[in-house]
Amino acid sequence: MKFLPVLFSLILLNTLLASAQLQVITHDDFETVIPYLQREDFKGAFEKTRELITTTRDDSSDVRGIVIYMNIFSAAGMVTQDLMTHDDFLTNAYTHIGQRIVMPAHPCVDSSSLVYNTLKFITYEGKTQGLTVTANKARTNILLYEYFDYSRAINQDVYIGKNVRSGGRLRSIEVNPNKSKVWIARLHITNAWVRLPTARN
């Protein structure tokens, strides 16, 4: 009966692995990524977010959605720093297709011009959509164009002039076909929403 201790050990290991997959990303976990992004250590942010994502596969919270966005954003930053290729960026980003993704809060602007790191509403095929253009601090590279296909009508007056947050399901991703660093990628988000963030979201 020597196989019984081995069997119990395997069962315990599988239980521990399963419970690890059920853990959720906490707000404190999310905050550990922020210092990397503040100093544009995109590689550090990418590795930290990948670690958090791979240990919480069954977590569908907004916090995990923010960390998924941080992972894609930091990978785009790595491309601008020659630490990742466009193809490797796309391979990583494709693992998030269909998942909930939540963007950081941005000022909502009423402007026809291109304003970095803000959300503005645009009309596309007769529908109101959201557009965010995120750039690095020096504004030398556009990391992501983010297009939000909202699932309901938007009363723009509620949001313009305020900080807002958008999110939804990541439908598709496309990288710059010229493999240039002027802009890295476009994200298309469906079933999107927009809201005024609270202190904890």
N, C-alpha and C positions, 0 to 999 in steps of 0.2 A: 504493500500500500504506500510505497514511497512516492507514488505519483500524486497523492492527495495534497501534500504541502505545496507541490509545484502548481497543481491545479488551483488551489486557493490563492496562491501568489498571483497567478495570471488573472484570476477573477478580480482580485483587489486592484491590480494594475489597470485593468480595463475600466473598473469603476472610477478610479482616480482620473483617468484620461477623459472619461465621459463627463465627469463633473467639471473638469477644467473647461471643456467645450461649452458648458452651460453658464459659465460665469459671464458677468456683464462688465462692460467698461464703465468705470465710475468717473465722476467729474474730476476727482483727484488724478486719475490716470490721464485723462484728457489734458489736464494742466501741466503734466510732465513734458508734453510735446511742445508747449508754447515757447519755452526758452530757445529751443533749437530754431524755431521759425523766426523768432525775434532777431537772432543773429544770422539768419539765412544760412544756417548749417543744414542744408537740405538733406544731405546724406544721413545725418544724425536723426532728423525728423522722420525720414523714410524708414529707417531701421526700427525706430521706436514704434511707429504706427503699425508697421508690419507685424511686430511682436504682439501688440495689443489685439490686432485683427485676427491673427491666427489662433489665439487662445480663447476667442469669444465668438465662435461661428454662429451660435444660435441667438445671439443678442441682436434685437431689432430696434434698439432704443435710438433716440436722437443723438445721444453722445457717441454711440458707435458710428452713426451716420456722419457725424462731424469728423471723427477719426479717419473714416474711409476717404472723405474729401481731403483731409490733410495728407493722406498717403499719396493720392493722385497729384495734389498740388506740389508736394515736396519732390516727387519723381520728376515733374515738369521742371522744377528748379534745378534738379540734378542734370537734366539735359542741357540747360543753359550754361552749366559749369563743366561740361564735358565729362561728367561722372556717370552718365547713362546715355544710351543711344535712343533715337526716336523709336526704333523697333522694340527695344527692351521696355521703354515706357509703355508702348501700346500693349505688349504682352502682359505687363503688370496690371494696367488699367482694365483690361478685358476681364480680369478675374472679378471685377466689381459690377459688371453688367447685370442689371436686374435688381441690384441691391438698393436699399434706402441710402440716400446721400443728403447731407445737410451742410449748407454753406455757412461761413461765418457771417456775423451781422455786418451790413454795409449801409452807408447812407443811401437813401432813395432819392434820386434827383429827377427833376423835370427838365431835361436838356436834350437837344438834338445833336450835340457834339459828343465826342468820345471822352468820357471821364473815367479814369482808372479807378478800380476798387470801389465802385458804386453800383447800385442796382437802378436800372431805368426800365420803364415799360415801353414796349414797341408793339406796333400792329403788324401782324404777319398773316396773310390770307384771311383777313377780316377778324382775327382773334387777337386778344391782348396776350402778349408774352412778356417774359422778363429777360433781361440781358445784363450780365455782369462781365466785365473785362478786368481780370486780375493780373497785376504786374508785380515785378520785383520792386524793391525799395527805390532803386535808381531809375526805375521806369525805362530801362533799356530793353527789357524783354517782356512781352505779354506771355504769361505762363498758360492761362486758360481763358477761352471764351466760354461762357456758361449760358445756355439757352433753356429757359423754363417754359414748358407748355402747361399752363395752369388748368386745373381740373374744374374750375368754376370761374364765374365772372369776377373781375377785380374792380373794386372801387378805388381808383388810384388816389383820390384825395385823402384817403385814410392813411396812406403810407408816404406820400411825397413830403420830403423835408424831415423825415424821421429815420432812425436806424431800423432796418428790417432784416429778417432772415428768410431765405427761401430754401426749399428742399423738394425731394420727390424721389422717383425711381430713375436710376441711371439707365437710359435707353440705348444710347450709342456714343461712341467716341471716335473722333477722327484726328489724325496728326497732320501737321503741316506737310503737304505732299512734296514740297521742295526740300524737306528736312532742314529748313533754315531755323534760326533761333529768334527771328523777329517775333514769331508766335509759335507756341509748341503744339497746342491741341484745342479742340472744340469738344465740349461736353453737351449732350442733349438729354434733358431731364423731363420725364413725362409724369403725369399724375401729380404735378407740382402744386405747391402751396406757398403762400407768403404770409408772414405774421410779424408782429412787433415782439421782439425777444424780451424775455424776463431776465432778471439778474442771473438765473441759473440755467438759461438755455440760450 
